[in-house]
Amino acid sequence: MDDTESKPQVTVKYDWYQTEANVVITILAKNVVKDKTRIAFDPQTVSVQLTLPDDNEHVRKLNLAHIVDPAQCSYVVSAAKVEVKLKKVDGIRWASLESTGEETLKQIPQGATSVTSGPPSYPTSKPGRDWSAIEREIREQEAKEKPVGEEALNKLFQDIYGKGDDNVKKAMNKSYMESGGTVLSTNWTEIAKERVEVKPPDGMEFKKWDA
C-alpha cells in the first residue's frame, strides 16, 4: 500500500471571533509544520499556506469583510492550532469574516463593548456557538502537548523569570550576560558581589574571539 494512502487526511477548520479592536481567526489544525507556515497580510486579504503533518499543503485566501492594518497583524503557531490576529482599522462590528459584497458598517458605540482576553458575547462566525467550550478545548489540547528537551528547559527558565521578583530577574540577567550564556543564577545576593566568570561545559575551553 502506498505510504501516502495510509496516512489519515488532516482536517483543517476555521473559527473566528472579534473584539472592539481585533479579529482573531483560529485555524484548528494540529501539528502543522511551523517552519513552513506562511501567512501574508494585505489590507483586505489574508493568504494562508500550511504544511500539514500528512505532508499535504493547505492553501486558502480570505477576502476580508473590512479593512485591517497589515503592519499590526500577526500569527502564532502552536501544536493544536494556528491563531491569526487582525488589527481593525475602524471600530466597527463585522457581521461576517469574509466579504459578501453587501457589508454595512455598523459602528460600535464608544464604551458599549469592552475588550476582553476571550471571545465576546455578540454574534461572530456562527450564531449559538459556545466559544467558552471551544477555548477550553483548545487550552486542554495545548496543555497535553508537553515540551521536551531544550524547549522544556527554555520554558522552565521563562516560568522562573516570569514569576520571580526583581532580585531574581536581575540575578538571571547579570549572570547570563556576564558569563556569555554559560551561567544562569537566581541568587542576587551572591551574583551582585562580583563579575560572573564564564564556565564552559566540561571538556570545552573558552576563548575570546579576535576580530
C-alpha positions in Angstrom: 0.0 0.0 0.0 1.2 3.5 -0.8 2.5 5.4 2.2 0.5 8.5 1.2 -2.7 6.5 1.1 -2.1 5.0 4.6 -1.8 8.5 6.2 -5.1 9.8 7.6 -6.1 13.1 6.0 -5.7 16.1 8.3 -8.9 18.2 8.7 -8.5 22.0 8.8 -11.3 24.0 10.4 -11.7 27.8 10.7 -13.4 29.7 13.5 -13.2 33.4 14.4 -14.3 36.0 17.0 -13.8 39.7 17.4 -13.2 42.4 20.0 -13.6 46.1 19.5 -10.0 46.4 18.2 -9.2 43.0 16.7 -10.5 40.0 14.8 -9.0 36.7 15.8 -9.1 33.7 13.4 -8.4 30.2 14.9 -7.3 27.6 12.3 -7.9 24.3 14.0 -5.2 22.0 12.6 -2.8 20.0 14.8 0.9 19.8 14.4 1.3 21.9 11.3 5.0 22.4 10.2 5.9 25.7 11.8 8.9 26.4 9.6 6.8 26.0 6.5 3.8 28.1 7.7 3.3 31.2 5.6 0.6 33.8 6.4 0.6 37.1 4.4 -1.5 40.1 5.2 -2.9 42.8 2.9 -5.5 45.5 3.8 -8.4 43.2 2.8 -7.0 39.7 2.3 -5.2 37.1 4.3 -3.3 34.4 2.4 -2.8 31.1 4.4 -0.3 28.4 3.4 0.2 25.5 5.8 2.2 22.2 5.5 0.2 19.5 7.4 1.7 16.5 9.2 0.4 14.2 6.4 2.7 16.2 4.0 -0.2 17.8 2.2 -0.3 21.6 1.8 -3.3 23.7 2.8 -3.7 26.9 0.9 -6.6 29.4 1.4 -7.1 33.1 0.6 -9.6 35.0 2.8 -11.3 38.1 1.3 -12.0 40.0 4.4 -15.3 41.8 5.1 -13.5 45.0 6.2 -10.0 46.6 6.1 -7.2 45.7 8.5 -3.8 47.1 9.2 -1.2 44.6 7.8 1.6 46.1 9.9 -0.2 45.2 13.1 -1.4 41.8 12.1 0.3 38.6 13.4 0.0 34.9 13.9 1.2 32.2 16.3 1.7 28.5 15.6 1.1 26.0 18.4 0.7 22.2 18.5 -3.1 22.4 18.5 -3.9 25.4 16.2 -2.7 28.5 14.3 -4.1 31.7 15.7 -4.2 34.8 13.4 -4.8 38.2 14.9 -6.0 41.0 12.7 -6.0 44.7 13.7 -9.2 46.5 12.7 -8.7 49.9 11.0 -12.1 51.2 12.1 -14.0 50.4 15.3 -16.8 48.5 13.5 -18.5 45.2 14.2 -18.0 42.7 11.5 -21.2 40.8 10.5 -19.0 38.2 8.7 -15.4 37.3 8.4 -15.3 37.3 4.6 -16.8 39.8 2.2 -20.2 39.1 0.9 -20.3 42.3 -1.3 -23.1 43.7 0.9 -21.3 44.7 4.0 -22.8 47.6 6.1 -20.6 49.5 8.5 -22.2 49.2 11.9 -20.3 51.5 14.3 -19.7 50.2 17.7 -20.8 52.8 20.3 -17.8 54.1 22.3 -17.7 52.1 25.6 -20.5 49.8 24.6 -18.2 46.8 24.4 -15.1 46.1 26.4 -12.0 44.4 25.0 -11.5 41.2 26.9 -9.0 38.4 26.8 -11.6 35.9 25.4 -14.3 35.9 22.8 -17.1 38.5 23.1 -20.8 37.8 23.6 -22.1 39.3 20.4 -22.6 37.1 17.3 -19.5 36.1 15.3 -18.9 33.4 12.7 -21.8 31.1 13.7 -24.7 32.1 15.9 -25.2 30.0 19.0 -21.6 28.7 19.1 -20.3 28.1 22.6 -16.9 29.9 22.4 -16.1 29.2 26.1 -16.3 25.5 25.3 -14.1 25.9 22.2 -11.5 27.9 24.0 -11.5 25.4 26.9 -11.0 22.5 24.5 -8.1 24.2 22.7 -6.4 25.0 26.0 -6.8 21.4 27.1 -5.2 20.2 23.9 -2.3 22.6 24.3 -1.8 21.5 27.9 -1.4 17.9 26.8 1.4 18.9 24.4 4.2 19.0 26.9 7.5 20.5 25.7 10.6 18.3 25.8 14.4 18.7 25.6 15.7 22.3 25.1 12.2 23.6 24.6 11.2 22.3 28.1 14.3 23.9 29.6 13.6 27.2 28.0 10.0 27.1 29.2 11.3 26.4 32.8 13.6 29.4 32.7 10.8 31.6 31.3 8.4 30.5 34.1 11.1 31.2 36.8 11.8 34.6 35.3 8.1 35.5 34.9 7.2 34.5 38.5 10.4 35.9 40.1 10.8 39.2 41.9 13.1 42.0 40.8 16.2 40.4 42.5 15.6 37.1 40.8 15.3 38.8 37.4 18.4 41.0 38.0 20.4 37.9 39.0 19.3 35.9 35.9 20.1 38.8 33.6 23.5 39.6 35.1 24.7 36.0 35.4 23.6 35.2 31.8 25.1 38.3 30.2 28.5 38.3 32.0 29.1 34.6 31.7 28.4 34.5 28.0 25.3 32.4 28.5 27.1 29.7 30.5 25.8 30.6 34.0 22.2 31.3 35.0 21.6 32.1 38.7 18.6 33.4 40.7 20.7 34.4 43.8 21.1 38.1 43.6 23.0 38.3 46.9 25.7 36.1 45.5 25.7 37.4 41.9 25.8 41.1 42.9 29.2 40.7 44.7 31.4 40.4 41.6 31.5 39.7 37.9 30.3 36.3 36.8 33.0 34.3 35.2 32.5 32.2 32.0 32.0 28.5 32.9 32.1 26.4 29.7 30.8 22.8 29.8 33.2 20.1 30.9 35.8 19.2 28.3 35.4 22.6 26.5 37.6 25.7 26.6 36.5 29.3 26.4 38.5 31.5 24.0 37.8 35.1 23.2 37.2 35.9 19.5 39.8 38.1 18.0 38.3 40.3 15.3 
